[in-house]
Amino acid sequence: MEADYERALRRVEELWDSPEGSAESDELDILTTLIEAYEREHFPIDLPDPIEAIKFRLEQAGKDSRALIGIIGQRTRVYEVMRGKRPLSLNMIRNLHEKLDIPADVLIQPGRRYGKIAVHRGETRSRRSGLRRSA
């Protein structure tokens, strides 16, 4: 299987500049589809942490966390979220997706900072899921 993968990569290099609509171009399309499927299965890439994705998008836009005021809440809420003290809510995720074009699948995954269980007056809340259960 690995040898086939390596052969396919070499063949893609040979076909890379094939004229559009040619048999070689068709072969290139098929090989790239097969290679992508193989790589998804054998070399999966984890999605980035939601907070890191937000920071990256802000950096790309030349902005800082103050740009999040009004998108995810007031200054205090922005601070809590960006410091990992509060998970993203569904409304925050929607706003970040719509206004900053961050993929929702990146935002809905649990942040790496929320691994512990918080216990408050008869209820537990998983910081990973944000779900509450009566104790």
SVG drawing of the C-alpha trace seen along z (x, -y; Angstrom):
<svg xmlns="http://www.w3.org/2000/svg" viewBox="-30 -46 38 48">
<polyline fill="none" stroke="black" stroke-width="0.4" points="0.0,0.0 2.8,-2.4 4.6,-1.6 1.5,-2.3 1.1,-5.7 4.7,-6.6 4.3,-5.6 1.1,-7.7 2.9,-10.7 5.7,-10.4 3.1,-10.0 1.3,-13.1 4.6,-15.0 5.0,-13.8 1.4,-14.8 1.3,-18.1 1.4,-20.4 -0.9,-18.3 -3.1,-20.3 -6.7,-20.6 -9.1,-18.1 -6.3,-15.6 -6.1,-12.0 -3.2,-12.9 -5.2,-15.6 -8.0,-13.1 -5.4,-10.7 -4.1,-13.5 -7.6,-14.2 -8.2,-10.5 -4.8,-10.1 -5.2,-13.2 -8.6,-12.1 -7.2,-8.7 -4.1,-10.2 -6.4,-12.6 -8.5,-9.7 -5.4,-7.7 -3.9,-10.6 -7.2,-11.3 -7.2,-7.8 -3.5,-7.3 -2.3,-10.8 -5.3,-12.5 -4.8,-16.1 -6.3,-17.2 -8.5,-20.3 -6.9,-23.3 -7.9,-24.3 -10.9,-26.7 -9.1,-29.5 -6.0,-29.1 -8.1,-29.3 -9.7,-32.5 -6.3,-34.0 -5.0,-33.0 -8.0,-34.6 -7.5,-37.8 -3.8,-37.8 -4.6,-37.3 -6.9,-40.3 -4.4,-42.4 -6.7,-42.7 -6.5,-41.8 -9.0,-40.3 -10.8,-43.7 -12.3,-42.9 -14.2,-40.1 -16.2,-42.6 -19.8,-42.4 -19.1,-39.1 -18.7,-36.9 -19.7,-39.4 -18.4,-42.2 -14.8,-42.8 -15.0,-40.5 -16.5,-37.7 -13.9,-38.0 -11.2,-37.9 -12.7,-34.7 -13.1,-32.9 -9.6,-33.8 -8.0,-32.8 -9.8,-29.4 -11.9,-30.3 -15.2,-29.9 -16.1,-27.7 -17.6,-29.0 -21.4,-29.1 -23.5,-28.1 -24.3,-31.8 -20.6,-32.7 -19.8,-29.9 -22.5,-31.1 -21.2,-34.7 -17.6,-33.7 -18.5,-31.5 -20.6,-34.3 -18.4,-37.3 -14.9,-35.9 -15.5,-33.0 -14.0,-30.4 -15.3,-26.9 -18.0,-25.8 -16.4,-22.3 -13.3,-23.9 -15.3,-26.0 -17.7,-23.3 -15.0,-20.9 -14.0,-21.0 -11.1,-23.3 -8.0,-21.6 -8.1,-23.8 -11.4,-22.4 -10.4,-19.0 -11.5,-19.1 -14.9,-18.7 -16.2,-21.6 -18.6,-20.8 -20.9,-23.6 -23.8,-23.1 -25.2,-19.8 -24.4,-19.9 -21.4,-18.9 -20.5,-20.5 -18.0,-19.1 -15.8,-21.9 -15.3,-19.9 -19.0,-19.7 -20.5,-22.5 -23.3,-20.2 -24.7,-20.1 -25.9,-17.1 -27.6,-17.0 -25.6,-15.2"/>
</svg>
